[in-house]
Amino acid sequence: MRHRKAGVKLNRTTSHRQAMFRNMVTSFFKYERIHTTDVKAKELRRWVDQIITLAKRGDLHARRQVMAIVREKNVVHKLFENAATRFGEIHGGYTRIVKIGRRPGDAAPISLIELVNIDEKALKSKKKPKISDPKKAAPVETAKETAVEAPKSVPAEASAETTTAAESTPVDEKSPKTDEGATQKE
């Protein structure tokens, strides 16, 4: 029985699994998105959420805990510098997993895991303007009225004049067309 045992084994030893996820977490925070298998992406999300929560805390102990996992100082510095401003308003759900397809070699399901931008979440939570808003509805109605009225306001005489002017231009079909390089028959 595996009661209360979180995480997946992935058919690897403990040291191999931990080293693999440390490398994946480091690459994830360096590039802010990586391609991996679905199962690894779901497990990586657990690691990333814990690290971002520590980074939002921002104290020295949290920085040392993150340095035990992410071994590159510049990546940790970048994470702690941006975490409070980027993820300060939300409590979880920092990542998005998008299923891409299957890997060509062994047909393993591949996913893209990436950091979620807070601006996208803020845009989704904002309400869209209603159509019944009088400011939005008025220009649409006037555009329809002007489009209908425009052909009626043109006098019939003006349209007749344009057709007669086009018909009155003489076209001599007997005279040959001349090009700059061609000679004209006389």
C-alpha positions in Angstrom: 0.0 0.0 0.0 1.2 3.5 -0.7 -1.1 5.5 1.6 0.0 9.1 2.2 3.0 8.8 -0.1 3.0 11.8 -2.5 4.9 12.0 -5.8 5.7 9.5 -8.5 8.6 7.1 -8.8 9.0 7.2 -12.6 10.9 3.8 -12.4 14.0 5.6 -11.1 16.0 5.5 -7.9 15.4 8.3 -5.4 18.7 10.1 -6.1 18.2 9.9 -9.8 14.7 11.2 -9.5 15.6 14.1 -7.2 18.6 15.1 -9.4 16.4 15.0 -12.5 13.7 17.2 -11.0 16.3 19.7 -9.6 17.7 20.0 -13.2 14.2 20.4 -14.6 13.3 23.1 -12.0 16.5 25.0 -12.8 15.8 24.8 -16.5 12.2 25.8 -16.0 13.0 28.9 -14.1 15.8 29.8 -16.5 13.6 29.6 -19.6 10.1 29.9 -18.0 8.9 27.0 -20.1 10.0 23.5 -21.0 8.8 20.5 -23.0 8.6 17.2 -21.1 6.3 14.2 -20.7 2.9 14.6 -19.1 3.7 12.7 -15.9 7.0 14.6 -15.4 5.2 17.9 -16.0 2.5 17.2 -13.4 5.2 16.3 -10.9 7.3 19.3 -11.8 4.3 21.5 -11.1 4.5 20.4 -7.4 8.1 21.4 -7.1 7.7 24.7 -8.9 4.7 25.8 -6.8 6.6 25.1 -3.6 9.6 27.1 -4.8 7.5 30.1 -6.0 5.8 30.1 -2.6 9.2 30.2 -0.9 10.3 33.0 -3.3 7.3 35.1 -2.5 8.2 34.9 1.2 11.6 36.4 0.2 13.5 36.0 3.5 17.0 34.5 3.9 15.8 31.1 5.1 13.5 30.7 2.1 16.4 31.7 -0.2 18.6 29.0 1.3 15.9 26.4 1.0 15.5 27.3 -2.7 19.3 27.2 -3.2 19.3 23.6 -2.0 17.1 22.7 -4.9 18.1 25.2 -7.7 21.8 25.2 -7.8 22.4 28.3 -10.1 22.6 31.6 -8.1 21.6 33.8 -11.0 18.4 31.8 -11.5 17.6 32.1 -7.8 18.3 35.8 -7.8 16.1 36.4 -10.8 13.3 34.3 -9.2 13.4 36.1 -5.8 13.6 39.5 -7.6 10.5 39.0 -9.6 8.3 36.6 -7.6 6.7 39.1 -5.2 5.7 41.5 -8.0 4.7 38.8 -10.5 2.9 36.3 -8.2 2.1 38.3 -5.1 -1.7 38.5 -5.7 -2.4 34.8 -6.3 -2.0 31.8 -4.0 -1.1 28.9 -6.3 -1.7 28.0 -10.0 1.5 29.5 -11.1 2.0 27.1 -14.0 0.1 26.0 -17.1 0.4 22.6 -18.7 -0.5 22.3 -22.4 -0.6 18.9 -24.0 1.3 19.1 -27.3 1.1 15.6 -28.8 3.3 12.5 -28.9 7.0 12.1 -29.1 8.2 10.7 -32.4 10.5 8.0 -31.0 8.4 6.2 -28.4 5.0 7.9 -28.7 5.2 9.2 -25.1 2.7 12.1 -24.5 4.5 15.4 -24.5 3.4 18.6 -22.7 4.6 22.2 -22.5 4.8 23.5 -18.9 5.1 27.3 -18.6 4.7 30.1 -16.1 1.3 31.8 -16.1 1.4 35.6 -16.6 -0.7 37.4 -14.0 -1.9 39.9 -16.7 -3.8 37.0 -18.4 -5.6 36.0 -15.2 -6.5 39.7 -14.6 -7.9 40.0 -18.1 -10.0 36.9 -17.6 -11.5 38.2 -14.3 -12.5 41.5 -15.8 -16.1 41.8 -16.9 -16.8 42.6 -20.6 -18.9 45.6 -21.5 -22.6 44.8 -22.1 -24.0 45.2 -25.5 -27.0 47.1 -24.2 -24.7 49.9 -23.1 -26.1 53.1 -24.8 -22.6 54.4 -25.6 -21.7 51.2 -27.5 -25.2 50.8 -29.2 -25.5 54.4 -30.6 -22.7 54.3 -33.1 -23.8 51.0 -34.5 -27.3 52.3 -35.2 -26.1 55.5 -36.8 -23.7 53.6 -39.1 -26.6 51.4 -40.3 -28.8 54.5 -40.9 -26.1 56.3 -42.8 -25.4 53.3 -44.9 -29.1 53.0 -45.9 -29.5 56.8 -46.4 -26.4 57.3 -48.6 -27.7 55.7 -51.8 -31.1 57.5 -51.4 -29.5 60.9 -51.1 -27.6 60.6 -54.4 -29.8 62.2 -57.1 -30.6 60.1 -60.1 -29.3 62.9 -62.4 -25.8 62.6 -61.0 -25.7 58.9 -61.6 -27.0 59.4 -65.1 -24.3 62.0 -65.8 -21.5 59.7 -64.8 -22.8 57.0 -67.2 -23.2 59.4 -70.1 -19.7 60.8 -69.5 -18.3 57.3 -69.6 -20.2 56.5 -72.7 -19.3 59.8 -74.5 -15.6 59.1 -74.6 -14.8 57.8 -78.1 -13.0 54.6 -78.4 -11.4 54.1 -81.8 -11.1 50.4 -82.4 -9.4 50.8 -85.8 -6.3 52.6 -84.6 -3.7 50.1 -83.4 -2.4 50.4 -79.8 1.2 51.6 -79.6 3.8 50.4 -77.1 7.0 52.2 -76.5 9.0 49.4 -78.1 6.6 48.4 -80.9 6.4 50.0 -84.3 3.1 51.4 -85.7 1.8 50.2 -89.0 0.9 53.0 -91.5 
